[in-house]
Amino acid sequence: MEDEKVIYTVKELKELLGIGINQCYTLINTDQFPIKHIGKKIVIPVKPFKEWLNKKEKL
C-alpha cells in the first residue's frame, strides 16, 4: 500500500509550480491560498491546493 501525500512543504510547492521561493511566499501570503501552520512551519494541504489550482483562472 502506497501512502498518498497529504501536505506539501513550501519547497515542494515551489518545485511543483516551477516558481522561485519569493514568488512562492507571495502566493502563500494571499488570503485565498490554502495554507496551515504547524508551529512556525507553513504547510499546504494537497486536496485544498488542488481545488484552488483547478478553480484559479489567473495567478
PDB file of N, CA, C and O in Angstrom:
ATOM      1  N   MET A   1       0.844  -1.183   0.000  1.00  0.00           N
ATOM      2  CA  MET A   1       0.000   0.000   0.000  1.00  0.00           C
ATOM      3  C   MET A   1       0.883   1.238   0.000  1.00  0.00           C
ATOM      4  O   MET A   1       1.782   1.374   0.830  1.00  0.00           O
ATOM      5  N   GLU A   2       0.621   2.130  -0.929  1.00  0.00           N
ATOM      6  CA  GLU A   2       1.417   3.352  -1.060  1.00  0.00           C
ATOM      7  C   GLU A   2       0.739   4.489  -0.307  1.00  0.00           C
ATOM      8  O   GLU A   2      -0.460   4.717  -0.466  1.00  0.00           O
ATOM      9  N   ASP A   3       1.500   5.194   0.507  1.00  0.00           N
ATOM     10  CA  ASP A   3       0.958   6.342   1.233  1.00  0.00           C
ATOM     11  C   ASP A   3       0.805   7.519   0.290  1.00  0.00           C
ATOM     12  O   ASP A   3       1.738   7.867  -0.435  1.00  0.00           O
ATOM     13  N   GLU A   4      -0.360   8.128   0.298  1.00  0.00           N
ATOM     14  CA  GLU A   4      -0.585   9.314  -0.514  1.00  0.00           C
ATOM     15  C   GLU A   4      -0.124  10.537   0.248  1.00  0.00           C
ATOM     16  O   GLU A   4      -0.281  10.613   1.467  1.00  0.00           O
ATOM     17  N   LYS A   5       0.440  11.484  -0.460  1.00  0.00           N
ATOM     18  CA  LYS A   5       0.914  12.723   0.137  1.00  0.00           C
ATOM     19  C   LYS A   5      -0.286  13.534   0.591  1.00  0.00           C
ATOM     20  O   LYS A   5      -1.261  13.677  -0.146  1.00  0.00           O
ATOM     21  N   VAL A   6      -0.216  14.063   1.796  1.00  0.00           N
ATOM     22  CA  VAL A   6      -1.320  14.827   2.374  1.00  0.00           C
ATOM     23  C   VAL A   6      -1.005  16.322   2.384  1.00  0.00           C
ATOM     24  O   VAL A   6      -1.903  17.155   2.264  1.00  0.00           O
ATOM     25  N   ILE A   7       0.286  16.656   2.530  1.00  0.00           N
ATOM     26  CA  ILE A   7       0.690  18.061   2.546  1.00  0.00           C
ATOM     27  C   ILE A   7       1.921  18.269   1.672  1.00  0.00           C
ATOM     28  O   ILE A   7       2.689  17.341   1.419  1.00  0.00           O
ATOM     29  N   TYR A   8       2.089  19.508   1.218  1.00  0.00           N
ATOM     30  CA  TYR A   8       3.306  19.930   0.541  1.00  0.00           C
ATOM     31  C   TYR A   8       4.031  20.900   1.457  1.00  0.00           C
ATOM     32  O   TYR A   8       3.401  21.641   2.211  1.00  0.00           O
ATOM     33  N   THR A   9       5.348  20.893   1.390  1.00  0.00           N
ATOM     34  CA  THR A   9       6.124  21.938   2.048  1.00  0.00           C
ATOM     35  C   THR A   9       6.233  23.106   1.065  1.00  0.00           C
ATOM     36  O   THR A   9       5.883  22.975  -0.108  1.00  0.00           O
ATOM     37  N   VAL A  10       6.716  24.238   1.550  1.00  0.00           N
ATOM     38  CA  VAL A  10       6.898  25.392   0.666  1.00  0.00           C
ATOM     39  C   VAL A  10       7.896  25.040  -0.438  1.00  0.00           C
ATOM     40  O   VAL A  10       7.696  25.402  -1.597  1.00  0.00           O
ATOM     41  N   LYS A  11       8.963  24.338  -0.079  1.00  0.00           N
ATOM     42  CA  LYS A  11       9.964  23.941  -1.076  1.00  0.00           C
ATOM     43  C   LYS A  11       9.359  23.023  -2.141  1.00  0.00           C
ATOM     44  O   LYS A  11       9.638  23.184  -3.329  1.00  0.00           O
ATOM     45  N   GLU A  12       8.538  22.071  -1.723  1.00  0.00           N
ATOM     46  CA  GLU A  12       7.893  21.170  -2.680  1.00  0.00           C
ATOM     47  C   GLU A  12       6.931  21.938  -3.591  1.00  0.00           C
ATOM     48  O   GLU A  12       6.855  21.670  -4.790  1.00  0.00           O
ATOM     49  N   LEU A  13       6.202  22.889  -3.016  1.00  0.00           N
ATOM     50  CA  LEU A  13       5.276  23.692  -3.815  1.00  0.00           C
ATOM     51  C   LEU A  13       6.031  24.520  -4.851  1.00  0.00           C
ATOM     52  O   LEU A  13       5.605  24.632  -6.000  1.00  0.00           O
ATOM     53  N   LYS A  14       7.147  25.095  -4.434  1.00  0.00           N
ATOM     54  CA  LYS A  14       7.988  25.872  -5.338  1.00  0.00           C
ATOM     55  C   LYS A  14       8.425  25.027  -6.526  1.00  0.00           C
ATOM     56  O   LYS A  14       8.338  25.460  -7.675  1.00  0.00           O
ATOM     57  N   GLU A  15       8.894  23.823  -6.238  1.00  0.00           N
ATOM     58  CA  GLU A  15       9.354  22.923  -7.298  1.00  0.00           C
ATOM     59  C   GLU A  15       8.196  22.437  -8.168  1.00  0.00           C
ATOM     60  O   GLU A  15       8.335  22.318  -9.385  1.00  0.00           O
ATOM     61  N   LEU A  16       7.065  22.161  -7.547  1.00  0.00           N
ATOM     62  CA  LEU A  16       5.891  21.692  -8.271  1.00  0.00           C
ATOM     63  C   LEU A  16       5.393  22.733  -9.272  1.00  0.00           C
ATOM     64  O   LEU A  16       5.035  22.401 -10.402  1.00  0.00           O
ATOM     65  N   LEU A  17       5.374  23.998  -8.842  1.00  0.00           N
ATOM     66  CA  LEU A  17       4.873  25.072  -9.697  1.00  0.00           C
ATOM     67  C   LEU A  17       5.942  25.667 -10.607  1.00  0.00           C
ATOM     68  O   LEU A  17       5.624  26.400 -11.544  1.00  0.00           O
ATOM     69  N   GLY A  18       7.201  25.357 -10.338  1.00  0.00           N
ATOM     70  CA  GLY A  18       8.288  25.881 -11.163  1.00  0.00           C
ATOM     71  C   GLY A  18       8.480  27.377 -10.988  1.00  0.00           C
ATOM     72  O   GLY A  18       8.760  28.087 -11.954  1.00  0.00           O
ATOM     73  N   ILE A  19       8.331  27.861  -9.763  1.00  0.00           N
ATOM     74  CA  ILE A  19       8.498  29.282  -9.470  1.00  0.00           C
ATOM     75  C   ILE A  19       9.592  29.456  -8.430  1.00  0.00           C
ATOM     76  O   ILE A  19      10.020  28.492  -7.795  1.00  0.00           O
ATOM     77  N   GLY A  20      10.040  30.691  -8.261  1.00  0.00           N
ATOM     78  CA  GLY A  20      11.062  30.987  -7.271  1.00  0.00           C
ATOM     79  C   GLY A  20      10.480  31.006  -5.865  1.00  0.00           C
ATOM     80  O   GLY A  20       9.264  31.043  -5.679  1.00  0.00           O
ATOM     81  N   ILE A  21      11.366  30.979  -4.886  1.00  0.00           N
ATOM     82  CA  ILE A  21      10.927  30.952  -3.498  1.00  0.00           C
ATOM     83  C   ILE A  21      10.199  32.234  -3.113  1.00  0.00           C
ATOM     84  O   ILE A  21       9.229  32.182  -2.356  1.00  0.00           O
ATOM     85  N   ASN A  22      10.647  33.387  -3.618  1.00  0.00           N
ATOM     86  CA  ASN A  22       9.971  34.651  -3.304  1.00  0.00           C
ATOM     87  C   ASN A  22       8.557  34.671  -3.882  1.00  0.00           C
ATOM     88  O   ASN A  22       7.621  35.110  -3.214  1.00  0.00           O
ATOM     89  N   GLN A  23       8.399  34.205  -5.107  1.00  0.00           N
ATOM     90  CA  GLN A  23       7.075  34.119  -5.718  1.00  0.00           C
ATOM     91  C   GLN A  23       6.191  33.157  -4.938  1.00  0.00           C
ATOM     92  O   GLN A  23       4.993  33.392  -4.784  1.00  0.00           O
ATOM     93  N   CYS A  24       6.775  32.092  -4.456  1.00  0.00           N
ATOM     94  CA  CYS A  24       6.029  31.101  -3.693  1.00  0.00           C
ATOM     95  C   CYS A  24       5.485  31.731  -2.409  1.00  0.00           C
ATOM     96  O   CYS A  24       4.310  31.551  -2.087  1.00  0.00           O
ATOM     97  N   TYR A  25       6.321  32.465  -1.676  1.00  0.00           N
ATOM     98  CA  TYR A  25       5.854  33.103  -0.452  1.00  0.00           C
ATOM     99  C   TYR A  25       4.837  34.199  -0.734  1.00  0.00           C
ATOM    100  O   TYR A  25       3.916  34.400   0.057  1.00  0.00           O
ATOM    101  N   THR A  26       4.985  34.914  -1.849  1.00  0.00           N
ATOM    102  CA  THR A  26       3.983  35.915  -2.239  1.00  0.00           C
ATOM    103  C   THR A  26       2.641  35.235  -2.460  1.00  0.00           C
ATOM    104  O   THR A  26       1.612  35.730  -2.002  1.00  0.00           O
ATOM    105  N   LEU A  27       2.644  34.114  -3.153  1.00  0.00           N
ATOM    106  CA  LEU A  27       1.426  33.347  -3.407  1.00  0.00           C
ATOM    107  C   LEU A  27       0.823  32.838  -2.105  1.00  0.00           C
ATOM    108  O   LEU A  27      -0.385  32.940  -1.891  1.00  0.00           O
ATOM    109  N   ILE A  28       1.654  32.301  -1.250  1.00  0.00           N
ATOM    110  CA  ILE A  28       1.197  31.755   0.032  1.00  0.00           C
ATOM    111  C   ILE A  28       0.548  32.824   0.901  1.00  0.00           C
ATOM    112  O   ILE A  28      -0.394  32.540   1.641  1.00  0.00           O
ATOM    113  N   ASN A  29       1.043  34.039   0.815  1.00  0.00           N
ATOM    114  CA  ASN A  29       0.541  35.117   1.666  1.00  0.00           C
ATOM    115  C   ASN A  29      -0.747  35.764   1.160  1.00  0.00           C
ATOM    116  O   ASN A  29      -1.240  36.709   1.776  1.00  0.00           O
ATOM    117  N   THR A  30      -1.299  35.275   0.052  1.00  0.00           N
ATOM    118  CA  THR A  30      -2.600  35.778  -0.390  1.00  0.00           C
ATOM    119  C   THR A  30      -3.683  35.155   0.482  1.00  0.00           C
ATOM    120  O   THR A  30      -3.528  34.031   0.959  1.00  0.00           O
ATOM    121  N   ASP A  31      -4.768  35.873   0.688  1.00  0.00           N
ATOM    122  CA  ASP A  31      -5.845  35.406   1.561  1.00  0.00           C
ATOM    123  C   ASP A  31      -6.554  34.162   1.029  1.00  0.00           C
ATOM    124  O   ASP A  31      -7.136  33.401   1.802  1.00  0.00           O
ATOM    125  N   GLN A  32      -6.509  33.956  -0.264  1.00  0.00           N
ATOM    126  CA  GLN A  32      -7.282  32.873  -0.868  1.00  0.00           C
ATOM    127  C   GLN A  32      -6.494  31.578  -1.013  1.00  0.00           C
ATOM    128  O   GLN A  32      -7.034  30.579  -1.489  1.00  0.00           O
ATOM    129  N   PHE A  33      -5.223  31.580  -0.609  1.00  0.00           N
ATOM    130  CA  PHE A  33      -4.389  30.399  -0.789  1.00  0.00           C
ATOM    131  C   PHE A  33      -4.473  29.506   0.438  1.00  0.00           C
ATOM    132  O   PHE A  33      -4.325  29.991   1.560  1.00  0.00           O
ATOM    133  N   PRO A  34      -4.708  28.203   0.247  1.00  0.00           N
ATOM    134  CA  PRO A  34      -4.906  27.288   1.383  1.00  0.00           C
ATOM    135  C   PRO A  34      -3.593  26.877   2.056  1.00  0.00           C
ATOM    136  O   PRO A  34      -2.843  26.071   1.506  1.00  0.00           O
ATOM    137  N   ILE A  35      -3.316  27.422   3.232  1.00  0.00           N
ATOM    138  CA  ILE A  35      -2.139  27.022   3.995  1.00  0.00           C
ATOM    139  C   ILE A  35      -2.532  26.690   5.425  1.00  0.00           C
ATOM    140  O   ILE A  35      -3.598  27.083   5.900  1.00  0.00           O
ATOM    141  N   LYS A  36      -1.670  25.975   6.090  1.00  0.00           N
ATOM    142  CA  LYS A  36      -1.825  25.667   7.510  1.00  0.00           C
ATOM    143  C   LYS A  36      -0.477  25.922   8.169  1.00  0.00           C
ATOM    144  O   LYS A  36       0.572  25.809   7.534  1.00  0.00           O
ATOM    145  N   HIS A  37      -0.521  26.262   9.438  1.00  0.00           N
ATOM    146  CA  HIS A  37       0.706  26.440  10.208  1.00  0.00           C
ATOM    147  C   HIS A  37       0.826  25.293  11.203  1.00  0.00           C
ATOM    148  O   HIS A  37      -0.122  24.983  11.924  1.00  0.00           O
ATOM    149  N   ILE A  38       1.984  24.673  11.234  1.00  0.00           N
ATOM    150  CA  ILE A  38       2.301  23.678  12.249  1.00  0.00           C
ATOM    151  C   ILE A  38       3.497  24.275  13.000  1.00  0.00           C
ATOM    152  O   ILE A  38       4.645  24.179  12.568  1.00  0.00           O
ATOM    153  N   GLY A  39       3.182  24.889  14.133  1.00  0.00           N
ATOM    154  CA  GLY A  39       4.208  25.670  14.818  1.00  0.00           C
ATOM    155  C   GLY A  39       4.552  26.844  13.919  1.00  0.00           C
ATOM    156  O   GLY A  39       3.670  27.605  13.520  1.00  0.00           O
ATOM    157  N   LYS A  40       5.820  26.993  13.601  1.00  0.00           N
ATOM    158  CA  LYS A  40       6.253  28.064  12.696  1.00  0.00           C
ATOM    159  C   LYS A  40       6.338  27.604  11.241  1.00  0.00           C
ATOM    160  O   LYS A  40       6.576  28.408  10.339  1.00  0.00           O
ATOM    161  N   LYS A  41       6.143  26.317  11.026  1.00  0.00           N
ATOM    162  CA  LYS A  41       6.255  25.755   9.679  1.00  0.00           C
ATOM    163  C   LYS A  41       4.961  25.957   8.901  1.00  0.00           C
ATOM    164  O   LYS A  41       3.868  25.757   9.431  1.00  0.00           O
ATOM    165  N   ILE A  42       5.095  26.352   7.651  1.00  0.00           N
ATOM    166  CA  ILE A  42       3.951  26.509   6.750  1.00  0.00           C
ATOM    167  C   ILE A  42       3.845  25.252   5.899  1.00  0.00           C
ATOM    168  O   ILE A  42       4.824  24.818   5.291  1.00  0.00           O
ATOM    169  N   VAL A  43       2.649  24.670   5.861  1.00  0.00           N
ATOM    170  CA  VAL A  43       2.399  23.516   5.001  1.00  0.00           C
ATOM    171  C   VAL A  43       1.155  23.793   4.158  1.00  0.00           C
ATOM    172  O   VAL A  43       0.294  24.588   4.533  1.00  0.00           O
ATOM    173  N   ILE A  44       1.085  23.130   3.034  1.00  0.00           N
ATOM    174  CA  ILE A  44      -0.020  23.317   2.101  1.00  0.00           C
ATOM    175  C   ILE A  44      -0.735  21.978   1.950  1.00  0.00           C
ATOM    176  O   ILE A  44      -0.163  21.036   1.401  1.00  0.00           O
ATOM    177  N   PRO A  45      -1.986  21.877   2.431  1.00  0.00           N
ATOM    178  CA  PRO A  45      -2.737  20.630   2.261  1.00  0.00           C
ATOM    179  C   PRO A  45      -2.978  20.349   0.769  1.00  0.00           C
ATOM    180  O   PRO A  45      -3.380  21.241   0.022  1.00  0.00           O
ATOM    181  N   VAL A  46      -2.734  19.128   0.355  1.00  0.00           N
ATOM    182  CA  VAL A  46      -2.796  18.764  -1.063  1.00  0.00           C
ATOM    183  C   VAL A  46      -4.202  18.946  -1.639  1.00  0.00           C
ATOM    184  O   VAL A  46      -4.352  19.575  -2.686  1.00  0.00           O
ATOM    185  N   LYS A  47      -5.229  18.415  -0.985  1.00  0.00           N
ATOM    186  CA  LYS A  47      -6.584  18.469  -1.535  1.00  0.00           C
ATOM    187  C   LYS A  47      -7.074  19.912  -1.731  1.00  0.00           C
ATOM    188  O   LYS A  47      -7.523  20.243  -2.829  1.00  0.00           O
ATOM    189  N   PRO A  48      -7.007  20.790  -0.707  1.00  0.00           N
ATOM    190  CA  PRO A  48      -7.428  22.180  -0.929  1.00  0.00           C
ATOM    191  C   PRO A  48      -6.568  22.902  -1.971  1.00  0.00           C
ATOM    192  O   PRO A  48      -7.065  23.755  -2.707  1.00  0.00           O
ATOM    193  N   PHE A  49      -5.270  22.556  -2.031  1.00  0.00           N
ATOM    194  CA  PHE A  49      -4.402  23.171  -3.031  1.00  0.00           C
ATOM    195  C   PHE A  49      -4.850  22.798  -4.440  1.00  0.00           C
ATOM    196  O   PHE A  49      -4.933  23.656  -5.319  1.00  0.00           O
ATOM    197  N   LYS A  50      -5.140  21.512  -4.650  1.00  0.00           N
ATOM    198  CA  LYS A  50      -5.586  21.076  -5.980  1.00  0.00           C
ATOM    199  C   LYS A  50      -6.919  21.709  -6.358  1.00  0.00           C
ATOM    200  O   LYS A  50      -7.134  22.057  -7.519  1.00  0.00           O
ATOM    201  N   GLU A  51      -7.811  21.859  -5.390  1.00  0.00           N
ATOM    202  CA  GLU A  51      -9.084  22.530  -5.650  1.00  0.00           C
ATOM    203  C   GLU A  51      -8.846  23.991  -6.012  1.00  0.00           C
ATOM    204  O   GLU A  51      -9.458  24.507  -6.947  1.00  0.00           O
ATOM    205  N   TRP A  52      -7.965  24.659  -5.281  1.00  0.00           N
ATOM    206  CA  TRP A  52      -7.623  26.059  -5.555  1.00  0.00           C
ATOM    207  C   TRP A  52      -7.024  26.188  -6.947  1.00  0.00           C
ATOM    208  O   TRP A  52      -7.385  27.092  -7.701  1.00  0.00           O
ATOM    209  N   LEU A  53      -6.113  25.288  -7.288  1.00  0.00           N
ATOM    210  CA  LEU A  53      -5.436  25.324  -8.574  1.00  0.00           C
ATOM    211  C   LEU A  53      -6.419  25.109  -9.712  1.00  0.00           C
ATOM    212  O   LEU A  53      -6.320  25.778 -10.741  1.00  0.00           O
ATOM    213  N   ASN A  54      -7.360  24.196  -9.554  1.00  0.00           N
ATOM    214  CA  ASN A  54      -8.337  23.899 -10.608  1.00  0.00           C
ATOM    215  C   ASN A  54      -9.327  25.016 -10.835  1.00  0.00           C
ATOM    216  O   ASN A  54      -9.831  25.170 -11.947  1.00  0.00           O
ATOM    217  N   LYS A  55      -9.627  25.813  -9.797  1.00  0.00           N
ATOM    218  CA  LYS A  55     -10.598  26.898  -9.973  1.00  0.00           C
ATOM    219  C   LYS A  55      -9.938  28.223 -10.300  1.00  0.00           C
ATOM    220  O   LYS A  55     -10.613  29.159 -10.730  1.00  0.00           O
ATOM    221  N   LYS A  56      -8.636  28.319 -10.105  1.00  0.00           N
ATOM    222  CA  LYS A  56      -7.923  29.571 -10.336  1.00  0.00           C
ATOM    223  C   LYS A  56      -7.740  29.800 -11.831  1.00  0.00           C
ATOM    224  O   LYS A  56      -7.243  28.932 -12.549  1.00  0.00           O
ATOM    225  N   GLU A  57      -8.150  30.985 -12.291  1.00  0.00           N
ATOM    226  CA  GLU A  57      -8.030  31.289 -13.704  1.00  0.00           C
ATOM    227  C   GLU A  57      -6.719  31.979 -14.032  1.00  0.00           C
ATOM    228  O   GLU A  57      -6.116  31.705 -15.069  1.00  0.00           O
ATOM    229  N   LYS A  58      -6.269  32.881 -13.152  1.00  0.00           N
ATOM    230  CA  LYS A  58      -5.065  33.634 -13.430  1.00  0.00           C
ATOM    231  C   LYS A  58      -4.321  33.885 -12.132  1.00  0.00           C
ATOM    232  O   LYS A  58      -4.925  34.291 -11.140  1.00  0.00           O
ATOM    233  N   LEU A  59      -3.011  33.646 -12.128  1.00  0.00           N
ATOM    234  CA  LEU A  59      -2.187  33.903 -10.942  1.00  0.00           C
ATOM    235  C   LEU A  59      -1.767  35.348 -10.892  1.00  0.00           C
ATOM    236  O   LEU A  59      -1.067  35.755  -9.965  1.00  0.00           O
TER     237      LEU A  59
END
